[in-house]
Amino acid sequence: MPRSSLKTVTTVFLASSVYFGLAQGIILNSLDSLKANYDYIIVGGGTAGNVVANRLTEDHAVKVLLLEAGASDTGVLEIEIPFLCTRAAPQTPWDWNYTTVPQPGLNGVSIPYPRGYVLGGTSSVNCMVYTRGSKADFDRYARVTGDKGWSWQNMFPYFKKSEKFTPPSDGHNTTGEFNPSVHGFDGFHSVSLPGAPTVIDNRFNLALEQLHGEFIPNLDDNSGSPLGFGWSQSGIDGPSGTRSSSAAGYLATSIRNRSNLHILLNAQVSRLLPTGNEKGVPIFRKVEFRVDREGPLRTVTASREVIVSAGSINTPQILLNSGIGNAGRLKSLGIPSLIDLSDVGENLSDHPLTVLAWFVNSNETYDAYYRNSTLQAEEIQTWESTREGAFVNGIAQHIGFVRVPDNSSIFHSSPNPSSGPNSPHFEIFVSNYLLGNTPPTGNFLSISAILLTPGSSARGSVKINSTNSFDVPIIDAGLLTDKTDVPLLREAVRSILRLSSAPAWSDYIIGPANLSQPTITSSDAEIDAFLRANTGSAYHVVGTSSMSPKGMKTGVVDPDLRLKKAIGVRIVDASVLPFVPAGHTQAPTYAIAERAADLIKAANLVSS
């Protein structure tokens, strides 16, 4: 969200059920039930970690411990109800509540940087948009890692394996709204189309018909060829009208009931501890953690592997605290260097996001639900009793992907940062309300842009500055710091302005919600100034534990996701991606975790 939107209303209208102690029943209700040893320990019950926990415990002989720093997601309406996704984070009990250092590309301001602090991780607090990226994104991963297993052709089956495409909540005919052949229907992550019609649907589709150029239709942007516009898909279970997080899907009741899977909540990991060495290569199979954010520190050991799935911020933090990272920096902090890997916490890449909005001539937008607690309560009651209505919808009803022409002057002095010739530079999505703080009056249309291709120098980092493993990490998002970033995001703004000027909106749009917002006649300099002052993050963070070819000194993990220069540790989360994909990171993370589970199983068969 842009900075105006990042400061979302923190007053929670709902009386949610939040339990911060150890959860009961299928989740360990006492440390007395914790074993000293497991076959595998998974650090982080987030988007990827829950996938791996599910898949490894398919073998009933394999014993797995899943450690999650946050509490249970069960009964939290801000998490369960799709429409309330912007109230799940930031600055809530289910968010780590991180903040970046001042961002030079954003006029020197710091921005909130939400990460999920709850079972399900960021899949429990994100805005659920389901996009996979382009074929070229994954072919580039395969090329730079030297592993064809990361190519689109080889990853496409994992996208389908993870997915359970469901009919929308209202049961409408979806013919012509998606391509069934590119989706899976038997996985654990539910995906659906918008489940309630909005006042902007027909106008948006008419606008596409009236415009030309980049505004071409695309039946399904998840085919690997995302260019064009169509209906937005989200991680929502249509029949129940609820968010489909990794906790709701991959840790459904039948999975949690597996006797070989132990889940410990409120268990924050501090370090990985060495347990020996093999021919001089250190072995890490012990995990140190604390419960309920207080001592004492405890340890547990894995006989096979420790799988770190703590996410793009906390994974490098744990590694650095463990003495795994840049040796000089660690020694300067008084942390003994156990493995010198200078790229730990480096190469952070993220998507900048900006929002344009207009006052509209309609009382059918969703704005009233955010400003009127009585209306919100009534709609929650409708959702609870019918699983239909406005609250089954997520943040976006329509979405599109656009590529800037290769002969653009933007690329005369700088390389084109896209992954391939058919991969988009930016995304546009349309919302039936104002994204951000809702004013006391007015009805709004929002059209947002995400820069999908930050340039090569737009890189941030995650660092630590003390020997206290539980201190907050230092996060630099590196937003809008490459020469191509602002010009490409400027092109996205111009596309939005062209879209909003279509005749279909002539009796609907009244005027800009923000007087500083660019118009169709604004100069490049005026748009650039707006972007510097009104851009934030889409929170699609990758790269801090990047893959690189086996044997290469740079990078953090080999293509099989094993930690370099170590035995016993694998990293499975979005931090392993060396480049941010041209889409939201949720779907790729599920696919990465599915492949990782197969790699781990195959390695176990070989060792056995």
N, C-alpha and C positions, 0 to 999 in steps of 0.2 A: 504494500500500500504506500502511497505518497505520505509525506510527513504529516499532513493534515489528517490523513486517514489512520496513521499509525497510532495516534492518540485516541483510540476508540473509547467509547464510554465504558468506564470500569465499574460503574454501579451495576450490580447484578440484580436483574428484576426477579430472578427465580429463586425459589427455596430449593436449591439442589441438594441431592444427597451426596455428601462428600465424606469419606471416611479415611482418616489419615493413619490409622493404626494398621497392623497386619490384617489383611482380609481373611475372612473365615472360609471354611468349606474346602473346595478344591485347591485353593491357594494355601500355602503353609500358614498355619495359624500360630505357630510357635517355633522359635529357634531350636527347641528341643527336637523337632522333627527334621532338622537339617542334618544331612549326612556329611561326613568329613571328606568323602570322595565321590565324584561322579565321572562318567565317561567324558561328558562335555559340559563346560560351563559357558553360558552365553551371557555376555555383559550388555544389558540393554534390552528391555522388552518393548522395542519400538517397531517401526515399519518393517525393518529387515529381520531383527532378532526373533520376532514371533514366527516369521516364516520358517526360519531355520529350526526353531524349537519344535514346530509342528512336524516338519519333514523328518528330522532325525528320530523323533519318538514314534514314527510309523513302525520302526523295528522295536518291538516290545522288550528286547534284550538290552537296548541302549538306554542308559540312565542320563537324564539331562537336568541341569539346574539352570533356571532363567532368573537372573538378578535384574530387577527394575528399581530405579531410584525413586520413582514417583508412586502415587497411590493407585487404587483401582479406578477404572473409568465407569464402572457400573453405576447407573442411576443418575449420572450427571447430565441434565437436560441440555446444557450448553454444548455438550459434546454429542449427544445423541440426535438432537434435532438439527437437520441440515441448515435451515435458515439462520440459526443462531451461531453459525461457524465463526463469525467475526467477533463473537463474545467469548469464545473459548481461549483466545490469546490475542494480544499480549496483556501483560500485567494482570494475571489471574492465578489462582492456586495450581493450575495445570500447566503452567509455563515456567521455564527456568528464569524468565524475566531478565534476560541478558540485554546489555546495551553496548553498541559499538564505540570505539574511539571516534573522535571527530573525523568526519569524512571530507577530505579536500574537494572531492568532486561534487559535494552537496553543500557548498558554501561553508564548510567547516563545522557542520552540526553533527551531533551524535544521534543515532536512531535506535529505537527498540529493535531487538533481534530475537523474536520468539522461537523457542524450541520446546517440544512437548515434554512435560515433566509429569507423566501419567502413563499407565499401561496403554500401549499403542503408540507411545511416543508422539511424534509430529503428525502421524496419520490420525491421531485423535483430536488434534487442534487446528489442522490446516483447513483450507477452504475447498478441499475435495476434488478439484478439477482433475480430470483424468485425461492426460495426453502422454503419448509415448516418445515424442520426438521424431526425427526423420531417419530413414535408412542410412543416410550418410553419417549421422552421428555415431551409430554403432559400428559401421564399417571403419570409421576413423579410430574408434577404440581398438578394434582388431588390428589395425595397421600400426598404431603407436605402441601397442603392447606385444606385437608379434604373435598374437593368439587369435586364430580365426574363430574360436568359440565365442568371442564377443561381437562378431559381425551380426548384422540385422538378420541374415538368413538363419543363423544359429540361435539368436536370442528370441526371434519371433515365436517359436513354440513355447518359450517360457512366459512370454506375455499372455498367451492364450491359456497356459496351464494355471496361471495365478488368478485368472479372471472368471467371474460368474456374472455374465451379462443378464440383467433382469428386466422385466417389463416395467414401465414407469408406474408410479403410484396410482395415477388416474386410469390406467389401463387403456389409454388411447392407442389407436392404430399407428405404429411406428414405421410403416412402409415408407421408404424414401427419406428417413431421418438418420439411418445408419446402415452399415454394411455388415450383415451377420457373419459373412465369411472370414472377416478379420478378427473376430472375437471368440473368446472362450465362454463356455456356459456351465462348466463343471468345477471351477476353481473355488477359492475361499474369499476372494476380494470381489464383492458385489459392485457392479457398475450399472448405471442407468442413465436415461435421458430425463430432461425436466418433467416432473410429475404433475405440474399444474400450469395451465396456460397463463400468459401475462398479456397486458395491454400492448406491449411493444412487439409481440411476435410477428403479426401480419405486416406491421410497418417495416420491420427489419427486413423481412423477406422481400417486400416490395422495393425497398431501397436497393437491394442487391440486383434486382431486375432492372432498375432504372440506371444503375451505374455500370461502368465498364472498367477497364484496366485491371487493378488487383482484386476487384470484387467479383471473383468467379466462385461459383458454387463448388463445394466439395462434399460428397456424400458422407465421408468418414475420414476425419483427420488422423485416425489411429491406424491407417493402412501402411504407414511408413512414408507416405507422400502427402504431407499435411497442407500444402499450399492451397488456399481458398477458404471459403466461409461455409459454416453449417451450424448444426445444433451442438451445443455443449454437452459433453458426457462427464459424469461425476461419480466419485466413489460413494454411491448411495444405493442402499438396498431398496429397490422400488416397492415391492409388496409391503414392507414394513415401514417405509418412509423414513428410514434412519441412516445415519452415517455408517459406512462400512469401513471401520478402521482395521488395522491388523489384529487388534485385540478382539474385536467383534467377529471377525472372520476366521483368522488362523488360530485364534484361541477360543473358539466357540465352546460351549459347555462339553460337548463330546470329546473335544481335544483336551480340555483342562482336566477331565476325569481320568486321563491316562495315568496309571499308577507309576509309570516311569518318567513322568514329567513333574518336577517340583518348581514352583514359582514363588519367589520371595520378593514382596513389594517393600518399598521404602528402604531398599538396600543400595546405598550409594557406594560405588567402587572407587577406591582411591588409587590403587596401583596393581600392576602385575608383578609378581615376585619370582625371581629366578629359583629354579629347583635343581640346577646342575648344568652340565654341559656335555656335548658330544663332539669329540675331536675339536675342542676349542670353541664350538658354537654354543652360545647360551640357550638353555631351555627354560621356558616360562610356562608353568602349568599351575601356578598358585595365584589366587585372586584375594586381594585384601579389600575389605569393605566395612561400612558401619551401617547401623539400622536407625531409622528415625532421626537422622541428622545429628546423632550424638554417639559418643563412644560406648563401649570400647571397640577398638578395631578387631575384626575377626578375619579368619582366612578359611578358604575352602580350596580343594585341589581337584584338578581334572586329570584323568589317566590318559586321555587321548589329546584333546585340544581345548584351548580357551579361544572362544570366538567373540571378538569385540565388535559389538553392534550398537555403540553408544551415540552414533551420529556424527556429523561433520564438525561439530564443536567439541563434544565431550570425548570422542575417540582420541583425537590428538592430545587433548588435555591429559587423559589417562596415560598415554604413552610417554609424554614428557615427564609426568610425575614419576614414572617408572624408570627414568634414566634412559629413555629411548628417544633420541632426537639429536639436535646439533650439540656436539660434545662441548664446544666452547661456551655456548650459552648456558648449558646445564651446569657446568662447573662454576660459572660466575654466580649462579644462584645457590651453590653449595649442594647440588644434587650430583651424586656420582654418576658418571656416564657409563652405562652398560652396553649400549649399542649406539654407534655414531651414525645417525641417519638425518642428514641436514634438512630433508624435505618434510619431516613431520611437522604438521601445522602450517606449512606453506602452501602456495598455489590455490588458496581459497578463491573460488569463482562463484558468482551469484548473478541473478537477473535483476537489473533495475526496473522499477515499475512506476508509472505515472498515471493519474486519473484526470480526465476531463469530464465536466458535468454541466447540465443545463436544467433550468426551471422548465417544467412542461405543463401543458394544458390538460391535466388529467387528475382525477382523484383515485385512480386505480393503481398507483405505484405502491411500493411496499414501505415507504418512508414512515407512515403513521404507526406501523408496528414497533418502530424503534423509539418513537417519542411518546407513545401512549401506552402505559403499563396495563391499562384495562383491556385495550384491544389486543395487546400481546398475550395476556392471560387467556382471553377468549379463544385466540387462535391456537394456543398451546392445548387448550381443552379439546378443540376440534382435532388437532393432530393426535392427541392421546386416544380419542374415542374412534376415529375413522382412519387414521394414517393417510389422510388426504388434506388438501388445502395448500395455501401458500407456503407453509413451513416445511413441506417436503422438498422444496427447491433449494438449491445451493446459491452460490454467489453469481453465477453466470447462466444465462439462457442461450446465448449465441456466442460463437467464437470463430476466429479466423486467423490465418497465418499468411504473412506477406514477405516476399523477397524483393530487395532493392536490386535494380538492374545491375549486371556485372560491369557495365560501362559508366556507372555513376562516378562523378568526380570525387566522391568520398574515398574511392580506392585508387586514385591516381598516385598518392604518396604513401599509402598504407595498405597492407595486405587485406584482402577480404577475409573476415574472421569466420565465415560460415564453414560448415563441415563439408559441403559439397554443392554442386550446381543446382540441385532441386530442394535445398534446405532453406527454411525461412530465416529472415533476420529479426522479425518481430511478430508478436502476437497481439491481437485485438480481441477484447471480450466485452460484452454488453450486459448491463445490469439494470433491473427495473427499480432502482432506488439510488440514493446518494451513498457512495462508499466513503465512510468516514463519520465524523460527528454529525448527527442529524440535528438541524436547526429546529426551532419551535414551530415554524410554518414552512409550507412549500412542498411541492412534489417534484421529483427529479429523475433524470436519466443519466446514467454514468456509462462512459465508454473508456476503457482502460487500455494502456499499451504496456507490453513487457518487452524489453530488449533481450532477445534470445541469444545474441552472439556478442558478449563482451569481448573486447579486443585482448590481445595477448598480454598487454601490460596492465590490464584491469584485474589485478590479483591482490587478494588480501591475505590475512594470516590469523592463526590462533596461537597465542603465546601464554606462558605462565610467568609470574614475577615473584614467586616465593616458594618456600619448601612446604607450605601448607597445601596438601593435595585438594582441599575443599575450598580454597579461595576461588573467586570468580575468574575465569580466563579473560585474557585481553583479546578482543575481537576487532579486527580491521576488515570490513566488508569489501574495500577496494572498489567502490562503485563510481562509475563514470570517470575513470582515470586513464582510459586509452583514447587516442586521437579519433578513433572511429565511433566511440560510444555515443557522444552527444549528437553528432550528425545523423547516425542511424536512428536514434530515438526521436530526433526531429522529423525524420521521414515518417515515423509512426504517427506522430502528432498530426502531420499533414494528411495522412490517410484517414485518421479519425475525423478531421475537419471536413474532408471530402464526403465521408460517409454521412456525417450529420447534416450536410447541406443538400442531401437528396430530397427531391420533391415529396417523398413519402412522409417527411417530418415537418413539412411546411406549416401545418395547422396544429402541430404538437409541441415542438420546441419553441419556447418563449424567448429565452436568452441565457447567457452563461451564468452559472452559479457563482463563479469567481470572476470578478472584474479584471483580474490580471491574466485570465485565461486567454491564450492566443485565439485569433480569428483566422478566417481563410486568407486574409490579406496581410497577416503579420509577417514581419521580416525574419530572416534566420536568426538575427541577434536577439530579437524579442522572444522567439520560441526558446532559444538556448538559455536565456536568463530565466524564463519560466521553469524550464527543466531543472536547472541547478537549484532552484528554490522549492520545487514541488515534487521531486522524485524521491522515492524510498526503495525498499527492497521487496521482491516477491518471495524472499526467504527460501530460495531454491539453492541451497548451499552444498557445494561439492568440492573435491580436490585436495582436501587437507591430509589425505593418506593415499595419494595417487598410485595407481598401477603403473608399472613400467616393465620392459622386458626382463626376463630372468637373467640375473647376473649384472644388470646395469646398476651403476652406483647411485644414479638419481632415482627418485621415487621412494615409495614406502613399502609397497607390497608387490610381489610377483603376480603374473597374470592369473595364477590359481588362488590369489588373495592371501597367500602366506606372507607373514611379516618377513622382510628381508633380514638376513644375518641372524636369524633366530630359528628356534624349533619350538613347536607347540602352540603357536599363535596364528590365528587367521583374522582378517578384518572383513566384515560383511556389512556394509552400509553405503550410503551415497558418497562418503568421503573418498572412496577408491576411484571415482570417476575423474580422469585427468582434465576433462572439459565438461562444462555444464551442457546438457542436451538442449535441443531447440524445442523444449516443452517443459511442462511441470515435472518435478523429479519423483513424484509419488509412484507412478506406474513403472518407470525404469528401476526404482529401488526394489519393488516387488520382484521384478524379473531377475535382477542381479541376485537376490536372495534365493530364488528358486534354483538358479544355476549353481550358486555356491553350495546349496544343500547337496546337489548331485556330486559336486567336486569332493565334498567332505566324505560322502558315502563311498565314493569310488576309492578315495585314499585309504579309508578304513578297510575296504575289501583287500587292497593290495598289502597293507600292513598285516592283516590277519593271515 
